């Protein structure tokens, strides 16, 4: 009985770790997934700006992967995640504690 509870507990902790840390869905982060892949960094930044504008957020791009969104500092990160029909490019604006 205790083995089953331990196994379920380990599975729940592993899922939480995967969801929060590996996929970036942490409180304070802005996560975007785009259908297209961006080869050039500037094209990716422009897509992020369009998405933020469409969402009605006030933002400023400071350069060097740094954004100010709704008055809070964010750092631009990108990663590839598995999708239904192949890999997707995921963008994470990671909330920063200190201003740039």
The first five atom37 places (N, CA, C, CB, O) and aatype in JSON, in Angstrom:
{
  "aatype": [20, 20, 20, 20, 20, 20, 20, 20, 20, 20, 20, 20, 20, 20, 20, 20, 20, 20, 20, 20, 20, 20, 20, 20, 20, 20, 20, 20, 20, 20, 20, 20, 20, 20, 20, 20, 20, 20, 20, 20, 20, 20, 20, 20, 20, 20, 20, 20, 20, 20, 20, 20, 20, 20, 20, 20, 20, 20, 20, 20, 20, 20, 20, 20, 20, 20, 20, 20, 20, 20, 20, 20, 20, 20, 20, 20, 20, 20, 20, 20, 20, 20, 20, 20, 20, 20, 20, 20, 20, 20, 20, 20, 20, 20, 20, 20, 20, 20, 20, 20],
  "atom_mask": [
    [1, 1, 1, 1, 1],
    [1, 1, 1, 1, 1],
    [1, 1, 1, 1, 1],
    [1, 1, 1, 1, 1],
    [1, 1, 1, 1, 1],
    [1, 1, 1, 1, 1],
    [1, 1, 1, 1, 1],
    [1, 1, 1, 1, 1],
    [1, 1, 1, 1, 1],
    [1, 1, 1, 1, 1],
    [1, 1, 1, 1, 1],
    [1, 1, 1, 1, 1],
    [1, 1, 1, 1, 1],
    [1, 1, 1, 1, 1],
    [1, 1, 1, 1, 1],
    [1, 1, 1, 1, 1],
    [1, 1, 1, 1, 1],
    [1, 1, 1, 1, 1],
    [1, 1, 1, 1, 1],
    [1, 1, 1, 1, 1],
    [1, 1, 1, 1, 1],
    [1, 1, 1, 1, 1],
    [1, 1, 1, 1, 1],
    [1, 1, 1, 1, 1],
    [1, 1, 1, 1, 1],
    [1, 1, 1, 1, 1],
    [1, 1, 1, 1, 1],
    [1, 1, 1, 1, 1],
    [1, 1, 1, 1, 1],
    [1, 1, 1, 1, 1],
    [1, 1, 1, 1, 1],
    [1, 1, 1, 1, 1],
    [1, 1, 1, 1, 1],
    [1, 1, 1, 1, 1],
    [1, 1, 1, 1, 1],
    [1, 1, 1, 1, 1],
    [1, 1, 1, 1, 1],
    [1, 1, 1, 1, 1],
    [1, 1, 1, 1, 1],
    [1, 1, 1, 1, 1],
    [1, 1, 1, 1, 1],
    [1, 1, 1, 1, 1],
    [1, 1, 1, 1, 1],
    [1, 1, 1, 1, 1],
    [1, 1, 1, 1, 1],
    [1, 1, 1, 1, 1],
    [1, 1, 1, 1, 1],
    [1, 1, 1, 1, 1],
    [1, 1, 1, 1, 1],
    [1, 1, 1, 1, 1],
    [1, 1, 1, 1, 1],
    [1, 1, 1, 1, 1],
    [1, 1, 1, 1, 1],
    [1, 1, 1, 1, 1],
    [1, 1, 1, 1, 1],
    [1, 1, 1, 1, 1],
    [1, 1, 1, 1, 1],
    [1, 1, 1, 1, 1],
    [1, 1, 1, 1, 1],
    [1, 1, 1, 1, 1],
    [1, 1, 1, 1, 1],
    [1, 1, 1, 1, 1],
    [1, 1, 1, 1, 1],
    [1, 1, 1, 1, 1],
    [1, 1, 1, 1, 1],
    [1, 1, 1, 1, 1],
    [1, 1, 1, 1, 1],
    [1, 1, 1, 1, 1],
    [1, 1, 1, 1, 1],
    [1, 1, 1, 1, 1],
    [1, 1, 1, 1, 1],
    [1, 1, 1, 1, 1],
    [1, 1, 1, 1, 1],
    [1, 1, 1, 1, 1],
    [1, 1, 1, 1, 1],
    [1, 1, 1, 1, 1],
    [1, 1, 1, 1, 1],
    [1, 1, 1, 1, 1],
    [1, 1, 1, 1, 1],
    [1, 1, 1, 1, 1],
    [1, 1, 1, 1, 1],
    [1, 1, 1, 1, 1],
    [1, 1, 1, 1, 1],
    [1, 1, 1, 1, 1],
    [1, 1, 1, 1, 1],
    [1, 1, 1, 1, 1],
    [1, 1, 1, 1, 1],
    [1, 1, 1, 1, 1],
    [1, 1, 1, 1, 1],
    [1, 1, 1, 1, 1],
    [1, 1, 1, 1, 1],
    [1, 1, 1, 1, 1],
    [1, 1, 1, 1, 1],
    [1, 1, 1, 1, 1],
    [1, 1, 1, 1, 1],
    [1, 1, 1, 1, 1],
    [1, 1, 1, 1, 1],
    [1, 1, 1, 1, 1],
    [1, 1, 1, 1, 1],
    [1, 1, 1, 1, 1]
  ],
  "atom_positions": [
    [[0.83, -1.2, 0.0], [0.0, 0.0, 0.0], [0.87, 1.26, 0.0], [-0.94, 0.0, 1.22], [0.63, 2.21, -0.75]],
    [[1.9, 1.25, 0.86], [2.77, 2.42, 0.93], [3.6, 2.57, -0.34], [3.7, 2.32, 2.14], [3.95, 3.68, -0.74]],
    [[3.91, 1.44, -0.98], [4.65, 1.5, -2.23], [3.83, 2.2, -3.32], [5.04, 0.08, -2.69], [4.37, 2.97, -4.11]],
    [[2.55, 1.92, -3.34], [1.66, 2.55, -4.32], [1.57, 4.05, -4.07], [0.27, 1.92, -4.27], [1.64, 4.84, -5.01]],
    [[1.41, 4.45, -2.82], [1.35, 5.88, -2.49], [2.66, 6.58, -2.84], [1.03, 6.06, -1.01], [2.65, 7.7, -3.33]],
    [[3.76, 5.92, -2.58], [5.06, 6.49, -2.91], [5.22, 6.65, -4.42], [6.19, 5.61, -2.35], [5.72, 7.67, -4.89]],
    [[4.79, 5.65, -5.18], [4.88, 5.72, -6.64], [4.01, 6.84, -7.19], [4.47, 4.37, -7.27], [4.43, 7.57, -8.09]],
    [[2.81, 6.98, -6.67], [1.91, 8.06, -7.12], [2.5, 9.41, -6.75], [0.5, 7.89, -6.49], [2.45, 10.35, -7.55]],
    [[3.05, 9.53, -5.56], [3.68, 10.78, -5.14], [4.85, 11.16, -6.03], [4.14, 10.68, -3.7], [4.99, 12.32, -6.4]],
    [[5.67, 10.2, -6.37], [6.82, 10.46, -7.25], [6.34, 10.89, -8.63], [7.72, 9.21, -7.36], [6.91, 11.8, -9.23]],
    [[5.3, 10.25, -9.14], [4.74, 10.63, -10.45], [4.2, 12.05, -10.43], [3.63, 9.66, -10.87], [4.41, 12.81, -11.38]],
    [[3.52, 12.42, -9.37], [2.97, 13.78, -9.27], [4.09, 14.82, -9.2], [2.07, 13.9, -8.04], [3.99, 15.87, -9.84]],
    [[5.12, 14.55, -8.44], [6.25, 15.48, -8.34], [6.96, 15.59, -9.69], [7.24, 15.02, -7.25], [7.36, 16.68, -10.09]],
    [[7.13, 14.48, -10.38], [7.79, 14.49, -11.7], [6.96, 15.3, -12.7], [8.0, 13.05, -12.22], [7.52, 16.08, -13.47]],
    [[5.65, 15.13, -12.69], [4.78, 15.89, -13.6], [4.86, 17.38, -13.27], [3.33, 15.4, -13.5], [4.96, 18.2, -14.18]],
    [[4.82, 17.72, -12.01], [4.91, 19.13, -11.61], [6.24, 19.73, -12.07], [4.76, 19.28, -10.08], [6.27, 20.84, -12.6]],
    [[7.34, 19.01, -11.86], [8.65, 19.48, -12.29], [8.67, 19.69, -13.8], [9.75, 18.49, -11.87], [9.18, 20.71, -14.28]],
    [[8.14, 18.75, -14.56], [8.09, 18.85, -16.02], [7.27, 20.07, -16.44], [7.49, 17.57, -16.64], [7.7, 20.84, -17.3]],
    [[6.11, 20.23, -15.85], [5.2, 21.31, -16.24], [5.76, 22.68, -15.87], [3.84, 21.12, -15.59], [5.71, 23.59, -16.7]],
    [[6.28, 22.85, -14.69], [6.72, 24.16, -14.2], [8.1, 24.53, -14.72], [6.72, 24.18, -12.69], [8.3, 25.63, -15.23]],
    [[9.04, 23.65, -14.59], [10.43, 24.01, -14.9], [10.8, 23.74, -16.36], [11.36, 23.26, -14.0], [11.43, 24.59, -16.99]],
    [[10.44, 22.6, -16.89], [10.88, 22.27, -18.24], [10.04, 22.95, -19.31], [10.84, 20.78, -18.44], [10.58, 23.32, -20.35]],
    [[8.75, 23.13, -19.09], [7.91, 23.79, -20.08], [7.78, 25.29, -19.83], [6.55, 23.16, -20.1], [7.26, 26.0, -20.7]],
    [[8.22, 25.78, -18.71], [8.22, 27.21, -18.46], [6.93, 27.78, -17.91], [8.54, 27.9, -19.69], [6.81, 29.0, -17.8]],
    [[5.96, 26.96, -17.56], [4.69, 27.46, -17.06], [4.79, 27.78, -15.58], [3.58, 26.44, -17.31], [4.08, 27.22, -14.75]],
    [[5.67, 28.69, -15.26], [5.91, 29.11, -13.89], [5.18, 30.43, -13.68], [7.44, 29.23, -13.58], [5.05, 31.22, -14.61]],
    [[4.73, 30.67, -12.49], [4.04, 31.92, -12.2], [4.98, 33.09, -12.51], [3.57, 31.96, -10.72], [6.13, 33.1, -12.08]],
    [[4.47, 34.06, -13.24], [5.27, 35.22, -13.59], [5.87, 35.15, -14.98], [6.36, 35.4, -12.61], [6.43, 36.14, -15.45]],
    [[5.76, 34.01, -15.66], [6.26, 33.88, -17.02], [5.14, 34.11, -18.03], [6.9, 32.51, -17.24], [3.97, 33.84, -17.74]],
    [[5.49, 34.6, -19.2], [4.56, 34.72, -20.31], [5.01, 33.69, -21.34], [4.53, 36.19, -20.91], [6.12, 33.76, -21.85]],
    [[4.14, 32.73, -21.65], [4.49, 31.64, -22.56], [3.69, 31.78, -23.85], [4.23, 30.26, -21.9], [2.47, 31.96, -23.81]],
    [[4.38, 31.7, -24.98], [3.76, 31.79, -26.3], [4.26, 30.62, -27.14], [4.07, 33.15, -27.0], [5.44, 30.28, -27.1]],
    [[3.36, 30.02, -27.9], [3.75, 28.97, -28.84], [3.33, 29.41, -30.23], [3.1, 27.59, -28.46], [2.17, 29.75, -30.46]],
    [[4.27, 29.39, -31.15], [4.02, 29.81, -32.52], [3.98, 28.58, -33.43], [5.1, 30.81, -33.01], [4.69, 27.6, -33.2]],
    [[3.14, 28.64, -34.47], [3.05, 27.54, -35.42], [4.24, 27.5, -36.37], [1.76, 27.64, -36.22], [4.63, 26.44, -36.84]],
    [[4.8, 28.66, -36.65], [5.95, 28.71, -37.56], [7.25, 28.77, -36.77], [5.84, 29.93, -38.5], [7.28, 29.16, -35.6]],
    [[8.32, 28.35, -37.44], [9.65, 28.42, -36.83], [10.35, 29.66, -37.31], [10.49, 27.16, -37.16], [10.24, 30.05, -38.47]],
    [[11.08, 30.29, -36.42], [11.82, 31.5, -36.76], [13.3, 31.17, -36.79], [11.52, 32.65, -35.76], [13.87, 30.71, -35.79]],
    [[13.91, 31.4, -37.92], [15.35, 31.15, -38.08], [16.12, 32.37, -37.58], [15.7, 30.85, -39.57], [17.12, 32.25, -36.87]],
    [[15.61, 33.54, -37.96], [16.29, 34.79, -37.61], [15.7, 35.35, -36.32], [16.17, 35.81, -38.76], [14.49, 35.4, -36.13]],
    [[16.58, 35.77, -35.45], [16.19, 36.3, -34.14], [15.25, 37.5, -34.28], [17.44, 36.7, -33.34], [14.28, 37.61, -33.53]],
    [[15.53, 38.39, -35.21], [14.71, 39.6, -35.37], [13.28, 39.26, -35.78], [15.34, 40.53, -36.41], [12.34, 39.91, -35.34]],
    [[13.1, 38.24, -36.62], [11.75, 37.82, -37.01], [10.99, 37.29, -35.8], [11.81, 36.74, -38.11], [9.79, 37.53, -35.65]],
    [[11.67, 36.57, -34.94], [11.05, 36.03, -33.73], [10.65, 37.16, -32.78], [12.02, 35.05, -33.02], [9.56, 37.14, -32.2]],
    [[11.52, 38.14, -32.63], [11.21, 39.3, -31.77], [9.99, 40.04, -32.31], [12.43, 40.26, -31.69], [9.13, 40.45, -31.53]],
    [[9.91, 40.21, -33.63], [8.76, 40.9, -34.23], [7.47, 40.12, -33.98], [8.98, 41.09, -35.74], [6.42, 40.72, -33.72]],
    [[7.53, 38.8, -34.04], [6.35, 37.98, -33.76], [5.92, 38.11, -32.3], [6.63, 36.5, -34.1], [4.73, 38.16, -32.01]],
    [[6.88, 38.16, -31.4], [6.56, 38.35, -29.97], [5.91, 39.71, -29.77], [7.84, 38.23, -29.1], [4.93, 39.83, -29.03]],
    [[6.44, 40.74, -30.42], [5.85, 42.08, -30.31], [4.42, 42.09, -30.82], [6.7, 43.1, -31.08], [3.54, 42.7, -30.2]],
    [[4.18, 41.43, -31.96], [2.81, 41.36, -32.5], [1.87, 40.66, -31.53], [2.8, 40.63, -33.85], [0.74, 41.11, -31.32]],
    [[2.33, 39.55, -30.94], [1.49, 38.8, -30.0], [1.17, 39.64, -28.76], [2.16, 37.48, -29.6], [0.04, 39.64, -28.29]],
    [[2.17, 40.34, -28.24], [1.94, 41.19, -27.07], [0.97, 42.32, -27.41], [3.27, 41.77, -26.55], [0.11, 42.66, -26.6]],
    [[1.12, 42.9, -28.6], [0.22, 43.97, -29.02], [-1.21, 43.44, -29.18], [0.7, 44.61, -30.34], [-2.16, 44.1, -28.76]],
    [[-1.35, 42.26, -29.78], [-2.68, 41.65, -29.95], [-3.33, 41.33, -28.61], [-2.57, 40.38, -30.79], [-4.55, 41.37, -28.48]],
    [[-2.51, 41.0, -27.61], [-3.02, 40.71, -26.27], [-3.34, 41.96, -25.47], [-2.02, 39.86, -25.51], [-3.85, 41.88, -24.35]],
    [[-3.03, 43.14, -26.04], [-3.32, 44.4, -25.36], [-2.35, 44.76, -24.25], [-4.69, 44.34, -24.8], [-2.7, 45.5, -23.34]],
    [[-1.16, 44.24, -24.33], [-0.15, 44.54, -23.3], [0.7, 45.73, -23.73], [0.75, 43.31, -23.04], [0.92, 45.96, -24.92]],
    [[1.17, 46.48, -22.75], [2.09, 47.59, -23.0], [3.5, 47.04, -22.84], [1.84, 48.81, -22.01], [3.83, 46.45, -21.81]],
    [[4.33, 47.22, -23.86], [5.66, 46.61, -23.84], [6.68, 47.52, -24.49], [5.63, 45.25, -24.55], [6.36, 48.45, -25.22]],
    [[7.92, 47.21, -24.19], [9.06, 47.89, -24.8], [10.17, 46.86, -24.93], [9.52, 49.14, -23.95], [10.48, 46.14, -23.98]],
    [[10.78, 46.8, -26.11], [11.92, 45.91, -26.32], [13.19, 46.7, -26.12], [11.88, 45.25, -27.74], [13.42, 47.69, -26.82]],
    [[14.01, 46.29, -25.17], [15.23, 47.01, -24.83], [16.44, 46.53, -25.61], [15.5, 46.9, -23.36], [17.51, 47.15, -25.55]],
    [[16.3, 45.44, -26.34], [17.43, 44.83, -27.02], [18.07, 43.79, -26.13], [18.46, 45.9, -27.43], [17.79, 43.72, -24.94]],
    [[18.94, 42.98, -26.72], [19.67, 41.95, -25.98], [18.72, 41.02, -25.22], [20.65, 42.6, -25.02], [18.99, 40.65, -24.08]],
    [[17.59, 40.65, -25.86], [16.59, 39.72, -25.31], [15.87, 40.25, -24.06], [17.25, 38.42, -24.99], [15.38, 39.45, -23.26]],
    [[15.81, 41.54, -23.88], [15.18, 42.12, -22.69], [13.92, 42.9, -23.07], [16.17, 43.04, -21.93], [13.94, 43.73, -23.98]],
    [[12.84, 42.61, -22.37], [11.56, 43.27, -22.58], [11.1, 43.9, -21.27], [10.5, 42.27, -23.11], [11.44, 43.44, -20.18]],
    [[10.31, 44.96, -21.39], [9.52, 45.49, -20.28], [8.07, 45.3, -20.71], [9.88, 47.03, -19.96], [7.64, 45.89, -21.7]],
    [[7.32, 44.5, -19.98], [5.92, 44.22, -20.3], [5.08, 44.64, -19.11], [5.69, 42.71, -20.66], [5.25, 44.13, -18.01]],
    [[4.16, 45.57, -19.36], [3.29, 46.09, -18.3], [4.09, 46.56, -17.09], [2.28, 45.03, -17.87], [3.68, 46.38, -15.95]],
    [[5.24, 47.17, -17.36], [6.07, 47.74, -16.31], [6.99, 46.77, -15.59], [5.21, 48.39, -15.32], [7.69, 47.16, -14.66]],
    [[6.99, 45.5, -16.0], [7.82, 44.49, -15.33], [8.89, 43.97, -16.3], [6.95, 43.31, -14.81], [8.62, 43.83, -17.49]],
    [[10.09, 43.68, -15.8], [11.17, 43.2, -16.68], [11.02, 41.7, -16.99], [12.53, 43.46, -16.03], [10.69, 40.9, -16.13]],
    [[11.28, 41.36, -18.25], [11.23, 39.97, -18.71], [12.44, 39.69, -19.59], [9.92, 39.69, -19.49], [12.95, 40.58, -20.27]],
    [[12.89, 38.45, -19.56], [14.0, 37.99, -20.4], [13.45, 37.0, -21.42], [15.13, 37.34, -19.54], [12.75, 36.06, -21.07]],
    [[13.77, 37.23, -22.69], [13.29, 36.41, -23.81], [14.08, 35.1, -23.87], [13.42, 37.18, -25.14], [15.31, 35.11, -23.92]],
    [[13.35, 33.98, -23.86], [13.97, 32.66, -24.0], [13.17, 31.89, -25.04], [14.01, 31.89, -22.63], [11.97, 32.1, -25.19]],
    [[13.83, 31.0, -25.75], [13.12, 30.17, -26.71], [13.55, 28.72, -26.55], [13.37, 30.65, -28.15], [14.67, 28.43, -26.14]],
    [[12.63, 27.82, -26.88], [12.95, 26.4, -26.82], [12.05, 25.65, -27.78], [12.77, 25.86, -25.37], [11.02, 26.16, -28.22]],
    [[12.44, 24.46, -28.1], [11.67, 23.6, -28.98], [10.97, 22.55, -28.13], [12.57, 22.93, -30.07], [11.6, 21.89, -27.3]],
    [[9.66, 22.41, -28.33], [8.87, 21.44, -27.58], [8.17, 20.51, -28.56], [7.84, 22.16, -26.65], [7.9, 20.9, -29.69]],
    [[7.87, 19.29, -28.14], [7.17, 18.36, -29.04], [5.74, 18.81, -29.27], [7.2, 16.94, -28.47], [5.06, 19.26, -28.35]],
    [[5.29, 18.66, -30.5], [3.92, 19.0, -30.85], [3.24, 17.81, -31.52], [3.87, 20.23, -31.77], [3.86, 16.75, -31.67]],
    [[1.99, 17.98, -31.92], [1.25, 16.89, -32.54], [1.84, 16.48, -33.89], [-0.2, 17.3, -32.73], [1.91, 15.29, -34.2]],
    [[2.26, 17.46, -34.67], [2.75, 17.18, -36.02], [4.22, 17.51, -36.19], [1.93, 17.96, -37.03], [4.68, 17.71, -37.31]],
    [[4.94, 17.57, -35.13], [6.36, 17.88, -35.19], [6.72, 18.89, -34.11], [6.75, 18.41, -36.57], [5.85, 19.32, -33.36]],
    [[7.97, 19.26, -34.04], [8.41, 20.19, -33.0], [7.85, 21.6, -33.19], [9.92, 20.24, -32.95], [7.72, 22.07, -34.32]],
    [[7.54, 22.25, -32.09], [7.05, 23.63, -32.09], [8.07, 24.52, -31.39], [5.66, 23.74, -31.4], [8.8, 24.08, -30.51]],
    [[8.09, 25.76, -31.8], [8.98, 26.72, -31.16], [8.18, 27.45, -30.09], [9.59, 27.73, -32.21], [7.17, 28.09, -30.38]],
    [[8.63, 27.35, -28.87], [7.95, 27.98, -27.75], [8.78, 29.16, -27.26], [7.69, 26.97, -26.61], [10.0, 29.06, -27.11]],
    [[8.1, 30.26, -27.0], [8.76, 31.46, -26.51], [8.34, 31.68, -25.07], [8.4, 32.7, -27.39], [7.15, 31.61, -24.74]],
    [[9.3, 31.93, -24.22], [9.03, 32.2, -22.82], [9.62, 33.56, -22.48], [9.6, 31.08, -21.89], [10.82, 33.79, -22.67]],
    [[8.79, 34.45, -21.99], [9.28, 35.69, -21.42], [9.34, 35.44, -19.92], [8.36, 36.95, -21.8], [8.32, 35.42, -19.23]],
    [[10.54, 35.26, -19.44], [10.75, 34.88, -18.04], [10.81, 36.13, -17.18], [12.04, 34.04, -17.88], [11.65, 37.01, -17.41]],
    [[9.93, 36.21, -16.18], [9.9, 37.34, -15.27], [11.19, 37.46, -14.47], [8.72, 37.23, -14.34], [11.71, 36.47, -13.97]],
    [[11.69, 38.68, -14.36], [12.93, 38.95, -13.62], [12.59, 39.74, -12.36], [13.95, 39.73, -14.5], [11.67, 40.55, -12.35]],
    [[13.32, 39.49, -11.32], [13.08, 40.2, -10.05], [13.63, 41.61, -10.08], [13.69, 39.44, -8.89], [13.02, 42.54, -9.53]],
    [[14.78, 41.78, -10.71], [15.43, 43.1, -10.75], [15.24, 43.73, -12.11], [16.93, 42.98, -10.41], [15.23, 43.05, -13.13]],
    [[15.1, 45.04, -12.12], [14.99, 45.77, -13.38], [16.33, 45.77, -14.09], [14.5, 47.23, -13.14], [17.38, 45.61, -13.46]],
    [[16.29, 45.96, -15.39], [17.52, 45.94, -16.19], [18.23, 47.27, -16.09], [17.22, 45.62, -17.65], [19.29, 47.44, -16.7]]
  ]
}
